Structures are given as structure tokens and as C-alpha cells.
Amino acid sequence: MATKQSLLAAAAVCLLLLPAAYAFTDVEYCNKGKNYPVKVSGVEIVPDPVERGVPATFKISATTDKNITEGKLVIDVKYWIFNVYSETDDICTKTQCPATSNFELSHSQTLPSITPPGSYTIQMKMLGKHDEELSCISFGFSIGFLAPVALS
């Protein structure tokens, strides 16, 4: 009987911890007073915290009244106050174009095993066909302190 109760308790704890692994990360707009054409409702980071040497996926949930047929996604990453990474991609490689109504941008990246653990900040700009700013958000993420498993 005690074994069944222990198993049920362990299963309940696992179920309680699962939603935290896939929770949406809060975002802030770069210019809080600006009415961006693309509204971002949240970012899902998998895995969270990000692990070195393991692919990390950032899924951005957004809505718009525009018909986005082309543009750029500009990503800047900071560690503390230091700019450590920048990337510019075609927005249509991160979502299905034309992007209208509700859509999701997805970006995956594998961080090198030498990446320092700690807190990072991403600023992500969505630029339209003529480089007009569709949205600009920032959000934080963490890289775990555990070292990656060494390959034999």
C-alpha cells in the first residue's frame, strides 16, 4: 500500500513540474509607447533553462492585422551588458509566409559547450518589406550551470 502511495505522490510531483518546463516567458516591448503592428503574446523556450550543446528553441506567439509576405528577424543577445551574439534571418524561414492573424515564429540554436552559464537577454526585431519596424521585444533566458556530458 505504501508503495502505491509513494508512486502516486511521485507522479503528482512530476505532473506539477511539467508545466513549468513549457511556461511562456514574459516579454517587454522595446518602445512601450509604440503601437507595433505585430503584437507578441509570449515566448516559449524549450528547454528552460537552456542547456549548452543542446538545441534550444524559442517560439514566439504573435498576432497582426497585416499581411506579412517578407521581412527580417534581427536577433541580438546580451550577457550582462555585453553583446555576445547577433543574427539576421529572413522572417519567412522562421514562420510560414504570408503571416497573418495568429502566427508563430520559431528559432532554434545550439549553444557551444563553452557558453558561460547565467542570465541572458534577447532583443528581437521584426522588420517588414521596407525595413519598417513591425515589432521589437526583449526577454530573458537562463543557461544552466550543469556542464554538458563529455563525448568519449
C-alpha positions in Angstrom: 0.0 0.0 0.0 2.8 2.4 0.9 4.4 1.7 -2.5 1.3 2.7 -4.4 1.1 5.9 -2.3 4.7 6.7 -3.0 4.3 6.1 -6.7 1.2 8.3 -6.8 3.0 11.1 -4.9 6.0 10.9 -7.2 3.6 11.0 -10.3 1.8 14.1 -8.8 5.1 15.9 -8.3 6.2 15.2 -11.9 2.9 16.5 -13.2 3.2 19.7 -11.2 6.7 20.3 -12.5 5.9 19.7 -16.2 4.0 22.9 -16.9 7.0 25.0 -15.6 9.2 23.4 -18.3 7.0 24.8 -21.0 5.7 28.0 -19.5 5.6 31.2 -21.6 8.3 33.8 -20.9 7.2 37.3 -20.3 8.2 39.8 -23.0 8.7 43.6 -22.9 8.3 45.8 -25.9 11.4 47.9 -26.8 9.4 51.1 -27.0 6.5 50.8 -24.6 4.7 53.8 -26.1 4.8 52.5 -29.7 1.8 50.7 -31.2 3.5 47.9 -33.1 1.6 46.2 -35.9 2.7 42.8 -34.6 1.6 42.0 -31.0 3.6 39.4 -29.2 1.7 37.4 -26.5 4.7 35.4 -25.2 7.8 33.3 -25.8 8.1 29.6 -25.1 11.7 28.4 -24.5 12.5 24.7 -24.7 14.4 23.5 -22.8 14.1 26.1 -20.0 16.8 26.7 -18.7 18.7 26.4 -21.9 21.5 23.8 -21.9 24.9 24.2 -23.6 25.4 21.8 -26.5 21.6 21.1 -26.7 19.3 22.7 -29.3 17.2 25.4 -27.8 14.0 26.5 -29.5 12.4 29.9 -29.0 8.7 30.0 -30.1 7.2 33.5 -30.3 3.4 33.7 -30.4 2.1 36.8 -32.2 -0.9 38.4 -33.9 -1.2 41.0 -36.6 -3.7 42.7 -38.9 -1.1 43.0 -41.6 -0.3 40.5 -44.3 3.5 39.9 -43.8 5.0 38.5 -47.0 8.6 39.2 -46.4 10.9 40.8 -43.9 13.8 40.2 -41.5 14.2 39.0 -38.0 17.1 40.7 -36.2 18.3 38.9 -33.0 20.8 40.4 -30.5 21.9 38.6 -27.4 23.4 40.2 -24.3 25.2 38.6 -21.4 25.0 41.2 -18.7 25.8 44.3 -20.6 28.0 42.7 -23.3 26.7 42.0 -26.8 27.6 38.4 -27.4 25.7 37.3 -30.5 23.8 38.9 -33.4 21.9 37.3 -36.3 19.7 38.4 -39.1 17.3 36.0 -40.8 14.6 36.0 -43.4 11.4 36.2 -41.4 9.8 33.6 -43.8 12.3 31.0 -42.7 11.0 31.4 -39.1 7.3 31.3 -39.9 5.0 30.5 -42.8 4.5 33.4 -45.1 2.2 35.2 -45.6 1.9 35.6 -41.9 -1.5 36.9 -40.9 -3.7 36.9 -37.9 -2.3 34.5 -35.3 1.2 33.1 -36.2 4.3 31.6 -34.5 7.9 32.4 -35.2 10.3 29.6 -34.3 14.1 30.0 -33.9 16.4 27.1 -32.9 20.0 27.5 -31.8 22.6 25.1 -30.3 24.9 27.0 -27.9 28.6 26.0 -27.8 29.7 24.0 -24.7 32.0 26.9 -23.7 29.0 29.3 -23.3 29.1 30.7 -19.8 26.1 29.9 -17.5 23.9 32.7 -16.2 21.2 35.1 -17.3 21.0 36.5 -20.9 18.7 38.9 -22.7 17.5 38.7 -26.2 16.2 41.6 -28.2 14.3 40.6 -31.3 13.2 43.0 -34.0 10.7 42.1 -36.7 11.2 44.2 -39.8 8.8 44.4 -42.8 9.4 44.5 -46.5 10.8 48.1 -46.4 12.6 47.7 -43.1 9.6 49.2 -41.2 9.6 48.0 -37.6 6.7 45.5 -37.1 7.7 44.7 -33.6 10.6 44.8 -31.1 10.6 42.7 -28.0 13.1 41.7 -25.3 13.1 38.8 -22.9 15.4 37.0 -20.6 16.6 33.4 -20.5 19.0 31.4 -18.5 21.7 28.9 -19.3 22.0 26.1 -16.8 25.1 25.6 -14.6 25.4 21.9 -15.4 28.3 21.0 -17.7 27.4 19.1 -20.9 28.2 15.4 -21.0 31.7 14.8 -22.5 31.9 12.7 -25.6 34.1 9.7 -25.4 
